[in-house]
């Protein structure tokens, strides 16, 4: 994956947590490009591992065998925008497969397994290399990098996130009912907030940004101001 050199607590980390549809990916890609830092899309790791298990003929219910694959995957995230993003796994860009709706279902089958979570926790920590790391996820600031130099937690209303998701689906030639998407998002939020392992909650020292009424440029400007205030830019 990445070099083990210059890795450790001395390497600065900015965490960008929050539920889906709040703009974490946009913020993280932009920050990583602006600072020249590494980027970690933690949610994608579960999808990548599930795909690797399927490719290897491993039953997803055999979570110990699935977890054992994690250490052998060379993973990199590149690109500063959704349109030019690439997800490199063992030298191949598999973004399309990783982002597919069906892959999300595969990932959900392994995401709660302790062995898988332990294996991927270490892989996430391995992304912490000089000059710095932008960590995008749901528990980056609470579990993975509690000593991060700056912790952001993005929010948005379920209705706005459902609207954004609907636009994404339509752009991909699919359609959905807005009310159904809103219900699905609200249900997932409640499940994520109340789960016993790494619940979706902001770190006590995280800065909350509500993106409901902000466009990507406005969010980026606010985040960049916070980064400057911390002396990270």
C-alpha positions in Angstrom: 0.0 0.0 0.0 2.0 2.9 1.3 5.5 3.1 2.7 6.0 2.3 6.3 8.5 5.2 6.4 7.6 8.5 8.1 4.5 6.9 9.7 3.2 7.6 13.1 1.7 10.1 15.5 4.0 12.9 14.3 2.3 12.9 10.9 -0.7 15.3 10.9 -4.2 14.0 10.2 -7.4 15.8 9.3 -10.6 13.7 9.8 -13.8 14.2 7.9 -16.6 12.2 9.4 -20.4 12.1 8.9 -23.2 10.2 7.3 -23.5 9.6 3.6 -24.6 12.4 1.3 -23.1 15.3 3.3 -20.1 16.0 1.0 -17.3 14.1 2.8 -15.8 12.9 -0.4 -15.8 16.3 -2.0 -14.2 17.9 1.0 -11.6 15.1 1.4 -10.5 15.0 -2.2 -10.2 18.8 -2.4 -8.2 19.0 0.9 -5.9 16.2 -0.1 -5.2 17.9 -3.5 -4.7 21.3 -1.9 -2.3 20.1 0.8 -0.6 17.3 -1.2 -1.5 14.8 1.5 -2.5 11.2 1.3 -6.3 10.4 1.3 -8.2 7.6 2.9 -11.8 6.7 2.0 -12.4 4.3 4.9 -15.8 3.2 3.7 -14.4 2.0 0.4 -12.0 -0.4 2.2 -14.9 -2.6 3.2 -16.2 -2.7 -0.3 -12.7 -3.4 -1.6 -12.2 -6.3 0.8 -15.6 -7.8 0.0 -14.8 -7.7 -3.7 -11.4 -9.3 -3.0 -13.1 -12.1 -1.1 -15.5 -12.8 -3.9 -12.7 -12.8 -6.4 -10.8 -15.3 -4.2 -13.8 -17.5 -3.9 -14.1 -17.0 -0.2 -17.6 -17.1 1.4 -18.3 -13.8 3.0 -19.7 -15.5 6.1 -16.1 -16.9 6.7 -15.1 -13.5 8.2 -11.7 -14.8 9.5 -10.7 -15.8 5.9 -12.0 -12.5 4.6 -10.0 -10.5 7.2 -6.9 -12.4 6.3 -7.0 -10.8 2.8 -6.7 -7.3 4.1 -3.0 -7.3 4.6 -2.2 -8.3 1.1 -4.1 -5.5 -0.7 -2.2 -2.6 -2.2 -4.7 0.3 -2.0 -4.4 3.9 -3.2 -6.9 6.7 -3.7 -6.1 9.4 -6.4 -8.0 12.3 -8.0 -9.2 15.6 -6.8 -12.8 15.3 -8.0 -15.4 12.7 -8.3 -15.1 12.7 -12.1 -11.3 11.9 -12.1 -11.2 9.8 -8.9 -9.4 6.4 -9.2 -9.3 3.6 -6.6 -6.2 1.5 -7.2 -6.1 -2.0 -5.9 -3.0 -4.1 -6.7 -2.3 -1.8 -9.6 -5.8 -1.7 -11.1 -8.4 1.0 -11.0 -11.6 -0.7 -9.8 -13.6 2.4 -8.9 -16.6 1.3 -10.9 -16.9 -2.0 -9.1 -16.2 -0.4 -5.7 -18.9 2.2 -6.2 -21.6 -0.2 -7.6 -24.8 -0.5 -5.5 -24.4 -4.3 -5.4 -21.0 -3.9 -3.8 -22.5 -2.0 -0.9 -24.6 -5.0 -0.1 -21.5 -7.2 -0.1 -19.7 -4.9 2.2 -22.6 -4.8 4.7 -22.2 -8.6 5.1 -18.7 -8.2 6.5 -18.7 -4.7 8.1 -19.8 -5.7 11.6 -17.5 -8.7 11.9 -14.9 -8.1 14.7 -12.1 -9.8 12.7 -12.7 -7.7 9.6 -13.0 -4.5 11.6 -9.7 -5.2 13.4 -7.9 -6.0 10.2 -9.2 -2.9 8.4 -8.5 -0.7 11.5 -4.8 -1.5 11.1 -5.0 -0.8 7.3 -6.5 2.5 8.0 -3.7 3.4 10.4 -1.2 2.4 7.7 -2.4 5.3 5.5 -0.8 7.7 8.0 2.3 8.7 6.2 4.1 12.0 5.6 3.4 14.7 4.8 -0.1 14.1 6.1 -3.5 12.3 5.8 -7.1 13.3 5.1 -9.3 10.5 6.6 -12.9 10.3 5.3 -15.3 8.1 7.1 -17.7 7.7 10.1 -15.3 7.0 13.0 -12.1 8.6 11.8 -12.0 11.1 14.6 -13.4 8.9 17.4 -11.7 5.5 16.8 -9.1 5.5 14.1 -7.3 8.8 14.6 -8.4 10.3 18.0 -5.3 12.5 18.0 -6.0 14.1 14.7 -4.9 17.7 14.3 -8.3 18.8 13.1 -11.6 16.9 13.3 -14.6 17.8 11.1 -18.0 16.3 11.3 -20.3 17.1 8.4 -24.1 17.0 8.6 -27.1 17.7 6.4 -30.8 17.0 6.7 -32.1 13.6 5.6 -34.3 15.4 3.0 -31.3 17.2 1.4 -29.2 14.1 1.4 -32.0 12.1 -0.3 -32.3 14.9 -2.9 -28.6 14.7 -3.6 -28.8 10.9 -3.9 -31.7 11.1 -6.3 -29.7 13.4 -8.5 -26.8 11.0 -8.5 -29.0 8.1 -9.4 -30.6 10.0 -12.2 -27.2 11.0 -13.6 -26.3 7.3 -13.7 -29.5 6.5 -15.6 -31.4 5.2 -12.6 -34.4 6.5 -10.8 -35.9 6.3 -7.3 -38.7 7.8 -5.2 -37.5 10.7 -3.1 -39.6 9.8 -0.1 -38.3 6.2 -0.1 -34.7 7.5 -0.2 -35.4 9.8 2.7 -36.8 6.9 4.8 -33.8 4.7 3.9 -31.4 7.4 4.9 -33.1 8.2 8.2 -33.3 4.4 9.1 -29.6 4.0 8.4 -28.7 7.1 10.4 -30.5 5.7 13.4 -28.9 2.3 13.1 -25.4 3.9 12.7 -25.9 6.2 15.7 -27.0 3.4 18.0 -24.7 0.6 17.0 -22.4 -0.7 19.8 -19.3 -0.8 17.7 -17.9 2.6 16.4 -21.2 4.5 16.4 -21.7 7.4 14.1 -21.2 10.3 16.5 -18.9 13.4 16.3 -15.8 13.4 18.4 -16.0 15.6 21.5 -13.5 18.0 19.9 -14.9 17.9 16.3 -16.1 21.0 14.5 -19.6 20.5 13.1 -20.5 21.9 9.7 -24.1 21.7 8.4 -23.9 21.4 4.6 -27.7 21.4 4.0 -27.7 24.9 2.6 -24.1 25.2 1.4 -22.8 24.4 -2.0 -19.4 22.6 -2.4 -17.5 25.8 -2.9 -18.9 27.3 0.3 -18.1 24.1 2.3 -14.6 24.1 0.9 -14.0 27.8 1.8 -15.2 27.1 5.4 -13.0 24.1 5.8 -10.0 25.8 4.3 -10.4 28.6 6.8 -10.3 26.0 9.7 -7.3 24.4 8.2 -5.5 27.7 8.1 -6.5 28.5 11.7 -4.8 25.3 12.8 -1.6 26.2 10.9 -1.9 23.2 8.6 -2.0 25.1 5.3 
